[in-house]
Amino acid sequence: MGFSPRLLAFGSVLAALAVAAPIVALVWLAFAPAPAELRVDGALAHLFGTVLPRYALTTAKLAAVVLAVVLLVGVGTGWLVAAYEFPGRRALSWMLVLPLATPAFVMAYAYTDFLASFGPLQTGLRTLTGWEVGDYWFPDIHSWPAAGVFLGLALYPYVYLLSRAAFADRSPSLGEAARSLGLTRRRVWWRVTWPVARPAVVAGCALALMETLADFGTVAYFSVDSFTAGIYRAWQGMGDRAGAARLSVMLLAIVIVMLALERGQRGRMQFHVRNPRPAPRRPLRGGAAWRATLACAVPVVLGFALPAMLLLGAWIEGGAALDARLPRWIGNTTLLAICGAAIVLPVSLVAAYSARVASSSTLRAALLFSNTGYALPGVVLGVGLLILSGAVDRALSPLTGWLGVSAVLAGGSVAAIVYAYAVRFFSVAYQGVESGLKRISPSMDHSARSLGRRPLEVLREVHWPLMRRSVGAAALLVAIDCLKELPATLVLRPFDFDTLAVVTYQFASDERLAEAALPALLIVLVGVVPVVWLSRVALSERRRPVV
């Protein structure tokens, strides 16, 4: 237990560099000259000269739709639940997190048949009106606006959870002081409440946007020309790994800018303790109360209840028999989720604690770089891991016969998938652990150190009892993301090693939606348990009196 802060920082830098190693390999491939036998003449020029502007514009439009949805739904429902009393508030406060268990690509599959021209919605509309196909306008389900809406419905819980916590901890004295100066309730919200909650909302929006940039299943199913689709086509369609790496570096630069802006907008604001006298919730009456209930119920229905019902109906109506491989798919999915969380959590805990007790510019730079993996598509991480595997194989070729190093890192292994999960979801775990640490006042560290406690003893005896719920919440978020992860698993899995996400994508791509319905439904149902625990226990708000 006698590790010094410098030793902790050194270990954290090494761990961060290990997480960032595939990203470094991508950067190296992007700027290294390709061998003549591997060079694809004109492929990269074609990308930059013709399709790259379309990729960038479509990605920007997709991100704008997602941002609008998560802000409207996440901030709106977070404020209603934190500030008001209305019918069903207590149940809806945790049900609003349920869409987090529904991957966006699963939601897209569920709604495709329902909203298509041959689906029950339009069929019923034509039956009622006597119209024919072409006599009326209906939004195209296979389009970037639809993909943005589905992604927004799946990702708004990130903003909801953070904004709800920020609004619940607002200080009533600040609002009372503003009202005494003659400000209306609306102006108090904009000038007092919103500035305090804004950092949390921006952090949630950053997570949602990074998920949007990394999404593959939804954009691939809807044939949306996003950056992720372009990277996949350059790598798989044109066989140009260097072109895919250069597009990936551009995406990486966007992510780094987003992370820097998100960190910079916080400024020097610190939130060590909760407000000792939380603001009471105002009871709503009559129509206003039922409108609040409806506003909170609609996202739950559209983001969770209706997709689950549609998947169940598609499976029953399709008459697909239970696949004998289903237990193996469930076992593989569970194994990867447990391994991913077990690897990522200890690394992120040590890294976040080192940043607290031994912060340095080198450590901050390494952590910032390693946090960018969350926004990289799984196919990009696959390229990086293959490059890294080849480099290790060449460097250690005299020893690989008995060490087996390249076999561990190479694609087509469970270890490669878990490594990709570690790179992809390190940011999720790190942000959760860091948020728990930031709520602990530094004065507690100083008091424990003055009594002779070492850094790890302070972590065990002081910090852990106060932050274990935050760590548990981070572990659940990582496990949920591993359950839903598609592209990294699709690219790096061993032969005949399928997960629920992989078989759902394969069945849906082959238009076998009845067979895709059950594994998709299982992804949702398996994710419900940790999501409910996360919302009702780990992130539960304190009860407050109603006035």
C-alpha positions as CSV (number, residue, x, y, z in Angstrom):
1,M,0.0,0.0,0.0
2,G,3.0,2.3,-0.1
3,F,2.8,3.3,-3.8
4,S,3.8,6.9,-4.3
5,P,1.7,9.4,-6.4
6,R,4.5,9.4,-9.1
7,L,4.4,5.6,-9.4
8,L,0.6,5.7,-9.7
9,A,0.9,8.4,-12.4
10,F,3.5,6.4,-14.3
11,G,1.3,3.3,-14.2
12,S,-1.6,5.3,-15.4
13,V,0.3,6.7,-18.3
14,L,1.3,3.2,-19.3
15,A,-2.3,2.0,-19.0
16,A,-3.5,5.0,-21.0
17,L,-0.9,4.3,-23.7
18,A,-2.0,0.7,-23.9
19,V,-5.6,1.8,-24.4
20,A,-4.5,4.3,-27.0
21,A,-2.1,1.9,-28.8
22,P,-4.6,1.0,-31.6
23,I,-5.3,4.7,-32.1
24,V,-1.5,5.4,-32.5
25,A,-1.3,2.5,-35.0
26,L,-4.1,4.2,-37.0
27,V,-2.3,7.5,-37.0
28,W,0.9,5.8,-38.1
29,L,-0.8,4.0,-41.0
30,A,-2.5,7.2,-42.1
31,F,0.7,9.1,-42.6
32,A,3.1,6.3,-43.5
33,P,3.7,5.7,-47.2
34,A,2.0,2.5,-48.4
35,P,4.1,-0.1,-50.2
36,A,3.7,-0.2,-53.9
37,E,2.0,-3.6,-54.0
38,L,-0.6,-2.4,-51.5
39,R,-1.3,1.0,-52.9
40,V,-4.7,1.6,-54.4
41,D,-4.2,4.2,-57.0
42,G,-6.9,6.8,-57.1
43,A,-9.0,5.4,-54.3
44,L,-8.1,8.0,-51.7
45,A,-8.3,10.8,-54.3
46,H,-11.7,9.6,-55.2
47,L,-12.8,9.7,-51.6
48,F,-11.5,13.2,-51.0
49,G,-12.6,14.6,-54.3
50,T,-16.1,13.1,-54.6
51,V,-17.6,11.5,-51.5
52,L,-15.8,13.0,-48.6
53,P,-17.9,16.2,-48.7
54,R,-21.0,14.1,-48.7
55,Y,-19.8,12.1,-45.8
56,A,-19.0,15.2,-43.8
57,L,-22.2,16.9,-44.6
58,T,-24.4,13.9,-43.8
59,T,-22.6,13.2,-40.6
60,A,-23.1,16.9,-39.5
61,K,-26.8,16.7,-40.3
62,L,-27.1,13.4,-38.5
63,A,-25.4,14.9,-35.4
64,A,-27.6,18.0,-35.6
65,V,-30.8,15.8,-35.5
66,V,-29.4,13.7,-32.6
67,L,-28.4,16.9,-30.7
68,A,-31.9,18.4,-31.1
69,V,-33.6,15.2,-30.0
70,V,-31.4,14.6,-26.9
71,L,-31.6,18.2,-25.8
72,L,-35.4,18.5,-26.2
73,V,-36.1,15.1,-24.6
74,G,-33.3,14.8,-22.1
75,V,-33.3,18.3,-20.7
76,G,-37.1,18.6,-20.8
77,T,-37.8,15.4,-19.0
78,G,-34.9,15.9,-16.6
79,W,-36.3,19.3,-15.5
80,L,-39.9,18.0,-15.2
81,V,-38.8,15.1,-13.0
82,A,-36.4,17.1,-10.8
83,A,-38.6,20.2,-10.4
84,Y,-42.2,19.1,-10.3
85,E,-44.7,16.7,-8.8
86,F,-47.2,15.1,-11.3
87,P,-49.0,11.8,-11.7
88,G,-46.6,8.9,-12.3
89,R,-43.5,11.0,-11.7
90,R,-41.8,8.4,-9.4
91,A,-42.2,5.5,-11.9
92,L,-41.4,7.6,-14.9
93,S,-38.2,8.9,-13.3
94,W,-36.6,5.5,-13.7
95,M,-38.5,4.4,-16.8
96,L,-37.0,7.3,-18.7
97,V,-33.7,5.5,-18.6
98,L,-35.0,2.3,-20.2
99,P,-34.3,3.3,-23.9
100,L,-30.6,3.0,-22.8
101,A,-31.1,-0.8,-23.1
102,T,-32.4,-0.5,-26.7
103,P,-29.6,-0.2,-29.2
104,A,-30.4,2.3,-32.0
105,F,-29.9,-0.4,-34.7
106,V,-32.4,-2.6,-32.9
107,M,-34.9,0.2,-32.7
108,A,-34.4,0.8,-36.5
109,Y,-35.1,-2.8,-37.2
110,A,-38.2,-2.7,-35.1
111,Y,-39.7,0.4,-36.7
112,T,-38.9,-0.6,-40.3
113,D,-41.8,-3.0,-40.8
114,F,-44.1,-0.9,-38.7
115,L,-43.5,2.4,-40.7
116,A,-42.9,0.9,-44.2
117,S,-45.5,1.2,-46.9
118,F,-46.5,-2.4,-46.4
119,G,-46.5,-2.0,-42.6
120,P,-49.5,-1.9,-40.3
121,L,-49.5,1.8,-39.8
122,Q,-49.7,2.8,-43.5
123,T,-51.9,-0.2,-44.3
124,G,-54.4,0.9,-41.6
125,L,-54.2,4.5,-42.9
126,R,-55.1,3.4,-46.5
127,T,-57.9,1.2,-45.2
128,L,-59.5,4.1,-43.3
129,T,-59.1,6.7,-46.1
130,G,-59.3,4.6,-49.3
131,W,-56.0,6.0,-50.5
132,E,-53.5,4.1,-52.5
133,V,-49.7,4.2,-52.3
134,G,-48.6,7.5,-53.8
135,D,-51.7,9.4,-53.0
136,Y,-50.3,10.7,-49.7
137,W,-46.9,11.8,-48.3
138,F,-45.2,9.7,-45.6
139,P,-41.6,10.2,-44.3
140,D,-39.0,7.9,-45.7
141,I,-37.9,5.5,-43.1
142,H,-34.6,4.7,-44.8
143,S,-33.1,8.2,-44.5
144,W,-30.7,10.2,-42.4
145,P,-33.5,12.1,-40.5
146,A,-35.0,8.8,-39.4
147,A,-31.6,7.5,-38.4
148,G,-31.0,10.7,-36.4
149,V,-34.4,10.4,-34.6
150,F,-33.8,6.7,-33.7
151,L,-30.3,7.5,-32.4
152,G,-31.7,10.4,-30.4
153,L,-34.4,8.2,-28.8
154,A,-31.7,5.7,-27.9
155,L,-29.2,8.2,-26.6
156,Y,-31.2,10.8,-24.8
157,P,-30.9,9.0,-21.4
158,Y,-27.3,10.2,-21.2
159,V,-28.5,13.8,-21.1
160,Y,-31.5,13.0,-19.0
161,L,-29.5,11.3,-16.2
162,L,-26.9,14.1,-16.0
163,S,-29.4,17.0,-16.3
164,R,-31.8,15.4,-13.8
165,A,-29.0,15.2,-11.2
166,A,-27.9,18.8,-11.9
167,F,-31.4,20.2,-11.6
168,A,-32.2,18.1,-8.5
169,D,-29.1,19.6,-6.7
170,R,-29.9,23.2,-7.6
171,S,-29.8,25.7,-4.8
172,P,-33.1,27.2,-3.8
173,S,-31.5,30.2,-2.2
174,L,-30.1,31.3,-5.6
175,G,-33.6,31.2,-7.1
176,E,-35.1,32.9,-4.2
177,A,-32.5,35.7,-4.4
178,A,-33.2,36.1,-8.1
179,R,-37.0,36.3,-7.6
180,S,-36.5,38.9,-4.8
181,L,-34.8,41.1,-7.5
182,G,-37.9,41.0,-9.6
183,L,-37.0,38.2,-12.1
184,T,-39.8,36.0,-13.5
185,R,-39.6,32.2,-13.2
186,R,-38.6,31.9,-16.8
187,R,-35.8,34.4,-16.4
188,V,-34.6,32.7,-13.2
189,W,-34.4,29.5,-15.1
190,W,-32.3,31.0,-18.0
191,R,-30.1,33.2,-15.8
192,V,-29.6,31.0,-12.7
193,T,-30.7,27.4,-13.1
194,W,-29.5,26.7,-16.6
195,P,-25.9,28.1,-16.2
196,V,-25.3,25.7,-13.3
197,A,-26.7,22.7,-15.1
198,R,-25.1,23.5,-18.4
199,P,-21.8,21.6,-17.8
200,A,-23.7,18.4,-17.1
201,V,-25.9,18.8,-20.1
202,V,-22.9,19.5,-22.4
203,A,-21.2,16.4,-21.0
204,G,-24.3,14.3,-21.8
205,C,-24.5,15.8,-25.3
206,A,-20.8,15.0,-25.9
207,L,-21.4,11.3,-25.0
208,A,-24.5,11.2,-27.3
209,L,-22.6,12.8,-30.2
210,M,-19.6,10.5,-29.8
211,E,-22.0,7.5,-29.9
212,T,-23.5,9.0,-33.1
213,L,-20.1,9.4,-34.7
214,A,-19.3,5.8,-33.9
215,D,-22.6,4.2,-34.9
216,F,-22.4,1.6,-37.6
217,G,-25.5,-0.6,-37.4
218,T,-28.1,2.1,-37.9
219,V,-26.4,4.0,-40.7
220,A,-25.5,0.7,-42.5
221,Y,-29.0,-0.6,-42.3
222,F,-30.5,2.7,-43.6
223,S,-27.6,3.2,-46.2
224,V,-26.7,6.6,-44.7
225,D,-23.4,8.0,-46.1
226,S,-21.9,8.9,-42.8
227,F,-18.2,9.0,-41.9
228,T,-18.4,5.5,-40.4
229,A,-20.0,4.1,-43.6
230,G,-17.3,5.8,-45.6
231,I,-14.5,4.3,-43.5
232,Y,-16.0,0.9,-43.8
233,R,-16.4,1.2,-47.6
234,A,-12.8,2.4,-48.1
235,W,-11.5,-0.5,-46.1
236,Q,-13.8,-3.3,-47.2
237,G,-15.1,-2.1,-50.6
238,M,-12.0,-0.5,-52.0
239,G,-9.4,-2.5,-50.1
240,D,-7.6,0.7,-49.1
241,R,-6.7,0.5,-45.4
242,A,-4.6,3.6,-45.7
243,G,-7.5,5.6,-47.0
244,A,-9.7,4.2,-44.2
245,A,-7.1,5.2,-41.7
246,R,-6.9,8.7,-43.0
247,L,-10.6,9.1,-42.8
248,S,-10.4,7.7,-39.3
249,V,-7.8,10.3,-38.3
250,M,-10.1,13.0,-39.5
251,L,-12.9,11.6,-37.3
252,L,-10.4,11.3,-34.5
253,A,-9.5,15.0,-34.8
254,I,-13.2,15.9,-34.6
255,V,-13.5,13.9,-31.4
256,I,-10.4,15.5,-29.8
257,V,-11.9,18.9,-30.5
258,M,-15.2,17.9,-29.0
259,L,-13.5,16.6,-25.9
260,A,-11.4,19.7,-25.5
261,L,-14.4,21.9,-25.9
262,E,-16.4,19.9,-23.4
263,R,-13.5,20.1,-20.9
264,G,-12.9,23.8,-21.6
265,Q,-16.5,24.8,-21.1
266,R,-16.4,23.6,-17.5
267,G,-13.7,26.2,-16.7
268,R,-12.7,26.1,-13.1
269,M,-16.2,25.0,-11.8
270,Q,-16.0,22.4,-9.0
271,F,-18.9,20.4,-7.5
272,H,-17.6,18.7,-4.3
273,V,-20.7,18.4,-2.2
274,R,-24.4,18.3,-2.6
275,N,-26.5,21.3,-1.7
276,P,-27.5,20.8,2.0
277,R,-31.0,22.2,1.3
278,P,-32.2,20.9,-2.1
279,A,-35.0,22.9,-3.9
280,P,-38.5,21.4,-3.3
281,R,-40.6,20.1,-6.1
282,R,-43.6,22.2,-7.1
283,P,-46.9,20.2,-7.4
284,L,-48.7,20.5,-10.8
285,R,-52.4,20.4,-11.0
286,G,-55.0,19.8,-13.7
287,G,-54.1,19.9,-17.3
288,A,-50.5,20.9,-16.6
289,A,-49.9,17.8,-14.5
290,W,-51.2,15.5,-17.2
291,R,-49.2,17.3,-19.9
292,A,-46.1,16.7,-17.8
293,T,-47.0,13.0,-17.5
294,L,-47.5,12.7,-21.2
295,A,-44.3,14.5,-22.0
296,C,-42.3,12.0,-19.9
297,A,-44.3,9.0,-21.1
298,V,-43.9,9.5,-24.8
299,P,-40.1,9.0,-24.9
300,V,-40.5,5.8,-22.9
301,V,-43.1,4.5,-25.3
302,L,-41.2,5.4,-28.4
303,G,-37.8,4.5,-27.2
304,F,-38.5,1.3,-25.3
305,A,-42.1,0.0,-25.0
306,L,-43.2,0.2,-28.7
307,P,-39.9,-1.3,-30.1
308,A,-40.1,-4.2,-27.6
309,M,-43.8,-4.8,-28.5
310,L,-43.0,-4.7,-32.3
311,L,-40.1,-7.1,-31.9
312,L,-42.2,-9.5,-29.9
313,G,-45.0,-9.3,-32.4
314,A,-42.7,-9.8,-35.3
315,W,-41.2,-12.9,-33.7
316,I,-44.7,-14.4,-32.9
317,E,-46.2,-13.5,-36.2
318,G,-43.1,-14.8,-38.1
319,G,-43.4,-18.2,-36.4
320,A,-39.6,-18.5,-36.2
321,A,-38.6,-21.5,-34.1
322,L,-36.1,-21.2,-31.3
323,D,-32.6,-21.5,-32.7
324,A,-30.6,-24.2,-31.0
325,R,-27.6,-21.8,-31.0
326,L,-29.4,-19.3,-28.9
327,P,-27.9,-20.4,-25.5
328,R,-24.4,-20.1,-27.1
329,W,-25.2,-16.6,-28.4
330,I,-26.4,-15.5,-24.9
331,G,-23.3,-17.1,-23.3
332,N,-20.9,-15.3,-25.7
333,T,-22.6,-12.0,-25.2
334,T,-22.5,-12.4,-21.4
335,L,-18.9,-13.5,-21.4
336,L,-17.7,-10.5,-23.4
337,A,-19.8,-8.0,-21.3
338,I,-18.3,-9.4,-18.0
339,C,-14.7,-9.5,-19.4
340,G,-15.0,-6.0,-20.8
341,A,-16.2,-4.5,-17.5
342,A,-13.6,-6.5,-15.5
343,I,-10.8,-5.2,-17.6
344,V,-11.9,-1.5,-18.1
345,L,-13.0,-0.7,-14.5
346,P,-9.7,-1.3,-12.7
347,V,-7.7,0.6,-15.3
348,S,-10.1,3.6,-15.3
349,L,-10.2,3.6,-11.4
350,V,-6.4,3.8,-11.2
351,A,-6.2,6.4,-14.0
352,A,-8.8,8.7,-12.5
353,Y,-7.3,8.5,-9.0
354,S,-3.9,9.2,-10.4
355,A,-5.2,12.3,-12.1
356,R,-6.5,13.4,-8.7
357,V,-3.4,12.9,-6.6
358,A,-0.6,13.4,-9.2
359,S,-1.9,15.4,-12.1
360,S,0.7,16.4,-14.7
361,S,0.6,17.6,-18.3
362,T,1.9,14.2,-19.6
363,L,-0.8,12.3,-17.7
364,R,-3.6,14.7,-18.8
365,A,-2.5,14.4,-22.4
366,A,-2.4,10.6,-22.2
367,L,-5.8,10.5,-20.6
368,L,-7.3,12.9,-23.1
369,F,-6.0,10.8,-26.0
370,S,-7.2,7.5,-24.5
371,N,-10.7,9.0,-24.0
372,T,-11.1,9.5,-27.7
373,G,-11.6,5.8,-28.4
374,Y,-15.2,6.1,-27.4
375,A,-16.1,7.8,-30.7
376,L,-14.1,5.5,-33.0
377,P,-16.2,3.0,-35.0
378,G,-15.5,-0.6,-34.2
379,V,-14.3,-1.2,-37.8
380,V,-11.7,1.5,-37.2
381,L,-10.5,-0.2,-34.0
382,G,-10.3,-3.4,-36.0
383,V,-7.9,-1.9,-38.5
384,G,-5.8,-0.4,-35.6
385,L,-5.7,-3.8,-33.8
386,L,-4.6,-5.6,-37.0
387,I,-1.9,-3.0,-37.6
388,L,-0.7,-3.3,-34.0
389,S,-0.8,-7.1,-34.2
390,G,1.4,-7.1,-37.3
391,A,3.9,-4.7,-35.7
392,V,4.2,-6.8,-32.5
393,D,4.5,-9.9,-34.7
394,R,7.4,-8.4,-36.6
395,A,9.1,-7.0,-33.6
396,L,8.9,-10.2,-31.5
397,S,9.2,-12.7,-34.3
398,P,12.0,-14.6,-32.7
399,L,9.9,-15.1,-29.5
400,T,6.4,-15.6,-30.9
401,G,6.9,-19.3,-31.4
402,W,6.7,-19.9,-27.6
403,L,5.2,-16.6,-26.2
404,G,2.2,-16.5,-28.6
405,V,2.0,-12.7,-28.3
406,S,0.7,-12.1,-31.8
407,A,-2.0,-14.7,-31.3
408,V,-3.3,-12.8,-28.3
409,L,-3.5,-9.5,-30.2
410,A,-4.6,-10.7,-33.6
411,G,-8.1,-10.4,-34.9
412,G,-10.3,-13.5,-34.7
413,S,-9.9,-14.0,-30.9
414,V,-11.9,-13.2,-27.8
415,A,-8.8,-11.3,-26.4
416,A,-8.9,-9.0,-29.4
417,I,-12.6,-8.2,-28.9
418,V,-12.0,-7.5,-25.2
419,Y,-9.1,-5.3,-26.1
420,A,-11.3,-3.4,-28.5
421,Y,-13.9,-3.0,-25.8
422,A,-11.2,-1.6,-23.5
423,V,-10.3,1.0,-26.0
424,R,-13.9,1.8,-27.0
425,F,-15.4,2.1,-23.5
426,F,-12.5,3.3,-21.4
427,S,-14.0,6.8,-21.6
428,V,-17.4,5.6,-20.3
429,A,-15.8,4.1,-17.2
430,Y,-13.3,6.9,-16.7
431,Q,-16.0,9.6,-16.8
432,G,-18.1,7.7,-14.3
433,V,-15.3,7.2,-11.8
434,E,-14.0,10.7,-12.3
435,S,-17.5,12.2,-11.6
436,G,-17.6,10.2,-8.3
437,L,-14.2,11.5,-7.3
438,K,-15.0,15.1,-8.1
439,R,-17.9,15.0,-5.6
440,I,-15.4,14.3,-2.8
441,S,-13.8,17.4,-1.3
442,P,-10.0,17.6,-1.5
443,S,-10.0,18.5,2.2
444,M,-10.8,14.9,3.0
445,D,-7.6,13.8,1.2
446,H,-5.5,16.3,3.0
447,S,-7.0,15.2,6.4
448,A,-6.3,11.6,5.7
449,R,-2.7,12.3,4.4
450,S,-2.0,14.4,7.5
451,L,-2.8,11.3,9.6
452,G,-0.1,9.3,7.7
453,R,-2.3,7.5,5.2
454,R,-0.7,6.5,1.8
455,P,-2.6,7.4,-1.5
456,L,-3.9,3.8,-1.9
457,E,-5.0,3.7,1.7
458,V,-6.9,7.0,1.3
459,L,-8.6,5.4,-1.8
460,R,-9.5,2.3,0.2
461,E,-10.6,3.8,3.5
462,V,-12.0,7.2,2.4
463,H,-12.8,7.4,-1.2
464,W,-14.1,4.0,-1.9
465,P,-17.1,4.0,0.6
466,L,-18.1,7.4,-0.9
467,M,-17.7,6.5,-4.6
468,R,-18.6,2.8,-4.8
469,R,-22.0,3.6,-6.3
470,S,-20.4,5.8,-9.0
471,V,-18.0,2.9,-9.8
472,G,-20.9,0.4,-9.8
473,A,-22.8,2.7,-12.2
474,A,-19.8,3.0,-14.5
475,A,-19.4,-0.8,-14.5
476,L,-23.0,-1.2,-15.5
477,L,-22.7,1.4,-18.3
478,V,-19.7,-0.5,-19.6
479,A,-21.5,-3.8,-19.5
480,I,-24.5,-2.4,-21.3
481,D,-22.3,-0.9,-24.0
482,C,-20.5,-4.3,-24.4
483,L,-23.9,-6.0,-24.7
484,K,-24.9,-3.7,-27.6
485,E,-21.5,-3.3,-29.3
486,L,-21.8,-4.5,-32.9
487,P,-19.0,-3.4,-35.3
488,A,-15.9,-4.3,-33.2
489,T,-17.4,-7.7,-32.4
490,L,-18.4,-8.3,-36.1
491,V,-14.9,-7.6,-37.3
492,L,-12.8,-9.2,-34.6
493,R,-14.8,-12.3,-33.5
494,P,-13.4,-15.8,-34.0
495,F,-15.0,-18.1,-36.5
496,D,-18.5,-19.2,-35.3
497,F,-18.3,-17.0,-32.3
498,D,-21.5,-14.9,-32.6
499,T,-23.2,-12.6,-30.1
500,L,-26.8,-11.4,-30.0
501,A,-25.9,-8.1,-31.7
502,V,-24.0,-9.9,-34.5
503,V,-26.8,-12.4,-35.3
504,T,-29.4,-9.6,-35.1
505,Y,-27.4,-7.6,-37.7
506,Q,-26.9,-10.6,-39.9
507,F,-30.5,-11.7,-39.9
508,A,-31.8,-8.1,-40.5
509,S,-29.3,-7.5,-43.3
510,D,-30.7,-10.6,-45.0
511,E,-34.2,-9.3,-44.5
512,R,-35.0,-12.2,-42.1
513,L,-36.6,-9.8,-39.6
514,A,-38.7,-12.5,-37.9
515,E,-35.5,-14.4,-37.0
516,A,-33.8,-11.1,-36.0
517,A,-36.6,-10.2,-33.7
518,L,-35.8,-12.7,-30.8
519,P,-32.1,-11.9,-30.4
520,A,-32.9,-8.2,-30.7
521,L,-35.6,-8.5,-28.1
522,L,-33.1,-10.4,-25.8
523,I,-30.6,-7.6,-26.1
524,V,-33.3,-5.2,-24.9
525,L,-34.5,-7.5,-22.1
526,V,-31.0,-8.3,-20.9
527,G,-30.1,-4.7,-20.8
528,V,-33.2,-3.7,-18.7
529,V,-32.0,-5.2,-15.4
530,P,-28.7,-3.2,-15.2
531,V,-30.5,-0.1,-16.5
532,V,-33.2,-0.2,-13.9
533,W,-30.6,-0.8,-11.1
534,L,-28.6,2.1,-12.5
535,S,-31.5,4.5,-12.5
536,R,-33.2,3.5,-9.2
537,V,-30.2,2.7,-7.0
538,A,-26.9,4.1,-8.3
539,L,-28.3,7.4,-9.5
540,S,-31.4,7.7,-7.3
541,E,-32.1,11.2,-6.1
542,R,-32.8,11.9,-2.4
543,R,-36.4,12.2,-1.3
544,R,-37.5,15.7,-0.7
545,P,-40.6,17.1,0.9
546,V,-43.3,18.4,-1.4
547,V,-44.6,21.9,-0.7
